[in-house]
């Protein structure tokens, strides 16, 4: 689990590389800054309040909310080796803390190139510190989703991690509005990223980190189950690449690398809810469908003019919902009862996250503002928010 923790930590470099590569060079420092500060926010808020919101104790079983107090409530004495059969209290905390920041990282990509940095950081503190652990408690902390007649199932977080970020991303992008020039009277205008090699590197770092994300969620070094999770995770990612390739080629008659990259991520997000339950064939189906859905989702969000520069909403929200429902279709526990429980979980998490993110973003929009002005957006956030450029020797307005 400690090795898995370091692999999940490396995923933040993957997110940073992917988001920077798929956006314009004039906003690179801003993207990197957000993806640097978010893990720091995640660790600090999870230690201060998040861990005890997510795991408040057995007395809150079946409830919607519980809180065990501020700070890390250590077991008696400093020797935590008896905390769990296979890992210590500190291992449990640091592994879960690596998950926490992911929710805000997902939002970061969807609101890129036009969000004010200060309000975004404030949002991240609240979303990571309060929203994510409350939702996590509903399943992983023994809350109401875990005590349904047929318990909701989310092995490593298709809903509890990825859709939480996806819902926040959707609300943030919708309230911010599209980037200047994205949607015009002549239709949708593509705004290409400035560094596809960097984006590709980011996806492979994420794929690598996902072995820790899913493999570590076994919560032991059981060779049979860990190796099975590695296989199902890989199969879904590979199939996601082909799902996106096929659908994007049929729609656009071109081999779009950005769609394939997001197809890989869609497969990974999709398998995360049931990686321990699926067989090889089911994993391939989940990835293939997930990859295809992401292409359709990107087109859909463009049609309703929700501007998402990196496809985060499509990957993490649509992919997360699909993967969660797939547990009720393909998993070891598949059946009508399980599917209904999966649907209840998707809806409950969605409603809570939409309200939580919506209130924060809306209040900030009406008070301090959440979007940079037109001149700052046109010149770039790097020079206006950070007084520097990522590539000073190659500075352009784009």
N, C-alpha and C positions, 0 to 999 in steps of 0.2 A: 504493500500500500504506500510505503514511502517512495518507492520508485515510481509508482503510478502518479503520486502527487507531483513529482518533478516533471513528469510528462504533461500533466494537465497545466502546470505553470507555463511550460513552453508554448502552449496553445495561445497565450496572450501575444507572443511574438508573431504567431501565425495570423491572428486577427489584425495586428498592427500592419503587417506586410500586405495582407490582402486588401484592407481598406485603403492603405496608401496607394497601392498599385492601381486600384480601380477608380481613383479620384484624380483630380488635376494637380499638377506639380505645385501650383501656387497655394495649395492647402495641405501640403505634405507634413510640415512641422505641426500644424494643428491636429491632424490625425494621429501622429505619433505621440503628441503630448497627451491627448485624451486616452490613448491606449497604454500610456505609461502611468498616468495618475489613477486609472480605474482599478488596477490590481492593488494599489496602495489603499484606495478607498475600501475595496472589498475586504482586505485583511483587517483593517482597523475597525470597520463597522461590525464585521462578523465577530471579532473578539469582544467588542464593547456591548453589543446588543443582539446581533444576528443569531449566534449559535444557541443562545438560551431562548430565543423566540422559536427557533426551528426544532429544538429538542428540549421542551420545557419540563418533561417528566411524565411518568405514568399516570399521575393524577389528572392529566388533561386529555387522556385517551378519548377519542371520539368527538372532541370539541373543535371549535373553529379558531380558537386562540388560547395561547398559554404563554407564560413568561416566567423564567426561573431566576430573573435578576440580572443586573448589569455585571459585565465582566465575565471572565472564565470561572465557573464554579468548579474548582478542582475536586476530584475525589479525595477522601481523607488521606493525608500524607502525600509525599511527593512521588512515591513509587506507584505509577499508574499501570504497571504491567498486568494487573488483574482486572483492568477495566473491561476488557473484552477478550474472548478466547484467542483471537489472532492479532490484536493490535492494541495500542495504548490509547489513553484519553487524548494525548497530544497528537498522535497520528490521526485519530478521528477528526479532531478539530482542524488540523492543517489541510487534510484531504478535502473536507467539506468547504473550507474557506476558499480553496482554489476554484470551486464551482461558483461561489457567490458572485464574483465580479463579472462572470460571463454574461449575466443578464444585461448589465449596463453596456458592456462591450458591443453587444448586438445592436442596441439602440444607437450607439455611436456611429455605426456605418450608415444607418438609414437617415440620420439627420446631418450627415456630413456636408461640408462646404457652405453652410449658411447659418448654423446655430451659434449663438453666443456662448463662449466658453464658460463664463461664470454661472449662468443659469443651468447649463448642462452638468457641471460639477455638483451643484446643489441638488439637481434631480437625481444624480447617481447616488449621492449619499442616502437619500430617502428610499429610492427604489431598491438598492442593494441591501441597505440596512434594515428595512422594514417590510416592504412588499414581498421580496423574494423569500425571506425566511418564514413569513406567515404562510405563504402558499406551500412551501416545503414541509412545514409542520403538518399540513392536512393529510399528507401521505407518509413521508419518511419519519415524522415525529409522532406518529400514532393518531393523527387527527381524524376528522370525520370521513374523509375519503378512504381511509384505511379500515374503517369499521362499517362500511356499507355491507349489505347482505352478501353481495359478491364484491370483495374489496377492489377498488381501483388499483391498477398496476402500472407502474412507471419505473422500470429497472434503474435507469441512469439519467432520466430527465428530459425526454422528448417534450413533455408538457411542463414539468416543474422547473426546468432550466430554460429550455429553448423557446417554448411558446411564451413564457413570462417575458423574455427579452423581445420576442416578436410582437406581442401586444403593445408593449411600451414603444417599440419602434414604429408601429403603425400609427399610434396616437400622436407621437412626436412629429413624424413626417407630415401627417395630415394637418396638424395645427400650424406647423411652420410654413407650409406651402412649398411649391416646387422652386427649384433653382431658376435664376433668371435665364431665359432663353430655352428652357426645357420644353415647354408647351406653348406654341404660338398659333396664330390664326391659320398657318399652313400645316399644322399638325405637330406631332412629336418630333423633337430633334435629339438625336443621340449626342451625348456628351461623353466621349471616350475617356477611359482612364489613361494615365500618363506612363505607366510602367507595368506592362503585362508580365514580364519575367518576375517582378517582385510579387505580383498577385499570385502567380503560379507557385512560387516559393512558399507563400503564405498558406495556400491550400495543402501543400504536402506537409508542412509543419503541423497543420491542424489534423490531417489524417494520422500522422505519427502520434500526436498527442491524444487522439481519440482512443488509441489502445490503452492509455492510462485512464481516460475518462470512463470507458466502458469496462475495461479489464479490472480496474481498481474497484469498481462498484460491486464486484463479486464479494468484496470485503474479506478475502482470504487468498491464500496462495494455492488453492485447490487446482491441481494441474488440469483435471478434466474440464471443469467449468470455465476456467480462465482461457484455456486454449480454444474452447468452443466459442466464447465471446469474441476472441480475436478473429476467428474464421468468419462468424456471422457479420461482424463489423466490416471486414475487408470485402466480403461478397456484396454487401449492400452498397458500399462506396463504389466498387467497380461497376455494378449494375446501374447505379445512379449516373455515372458518366455516360453510359450508353443510352439510358432513358432520355437524358438531355440532348445528346447528340442526335438521336433519331428524330425527336419532336422538333428540335430547332432547325434541322436540315429540311424537314418536310414543310416547315412554315416559312423559312427564310432563304432556302436554297444556298446555304453557305455553312461552312464548318466554323462555328462560333466558339472559340476557346473559353470565353467568359461564361457561356452557358454550360459548357462541359465542367468547368471548375465548380460552378455552383451546383451542378448535378451531382458531383462527388459529395459535396457538403450535404445536399439534400438526402442522399442515401445514408450518410452518417447520422444525420439528425433523425431520420425515419427509423433506423434500426435501434436507436438508443433506448426506446421504451421497452423493447422486448428482446434485446440481444442475447439474453440467457435462455429464452424460450424457443427461439426460432431454429428451424433446420436450415440447411444450405439453400434448398430450393425456395423456401419462404423468404429468406433473406434477399435472394436475388430479385424476387417479385417486388418486395418492399422497396428496394433500391431503384429498380427499373421504373416503377410507377412514380416514386418520389422524384426522380430526375425529370420525368416528363411533366409532372405537375408543376415543377418550378418554372419551366419555360412558359407554360400557360399562365402561371401566376404573375410572372414579370409582365407579360402582355396585358393582363387584366388590370394590374395596378397602374400601368401607363395609361390605359383607357380611362380610368377614373381620376387620373392626374394626381396620383400619390407618388411623388418623386423619391425613389430609393436608389441612391447612386451605386450601391454594392449588391443589391438584391437580398438584403438581410431579412426583410419581411417575408419574402417568398420562401427563402431557405428555412428560416427558423420558426416562423409561424405556420405556414402551410405545411412544411415538412414535419414540424412537430405534431400538428393535429393529425396528419396522415399516419405517422408512426404510432401515435397513441391509439388510434382507432384500429390499426392493423393488429394490435395485440389481441383484440376481441375477434379477429378474423382468422389469423394464422397461428397464434400462440398456443402453447400447451394447454392453456385454460380457455381457449376460444369457445364461444357460444353466445347466445342471445344475452344472457345475464351479464357476462363479462363485457360485451360490446356496449350495453346500456351503461354499465359502470364507467367505462372509458369515456363515453359521451358525457356523462354527468361531470366527470373530472375536467374535461375540455371546457365545458360551458362554465362551470364554477370558477375555474382559474381565469378564463377569459373575462367574465363579468367583473371579477375583483380587480384584475390588472388594468382593464380599460378605465374603470372608475378611478383607481388610484393614480395612474399615469395621467388621465384626463384632467383631474382636479389640479394636480401639480403644474402641468404644462399650461392649463388655461389660466390659472391664477398668475403665474409668472408672465404669461403673454399680456395680460391686462394690467400688470403693474410695472415690472422692470423690463419687460420685453424679452423675447427669446431668439430674435433673428437680428443679424447684423444689418446695417443699412446697405442700400444698393451700391454705393461707392466702395464700401469695404468688401462686399461680396465680389464685385467686379475685379478689384485689384488683387484680392486674395486674402484669406484669413491669416496666412503666415506673417505677412508684413504688418498687418493691422492688429492682430491679437498678440503676436510674439516678437515683433520688431526684428525678424530675421527671415531668411529664405533657406529652404532645404538644399537648393542648388544655386548658390549665389553667382557662380561663374556662367550659368546658363539661364539667367532670369528672363522670363517673358511674362506677358500678361495672362497667358494660358496655363 
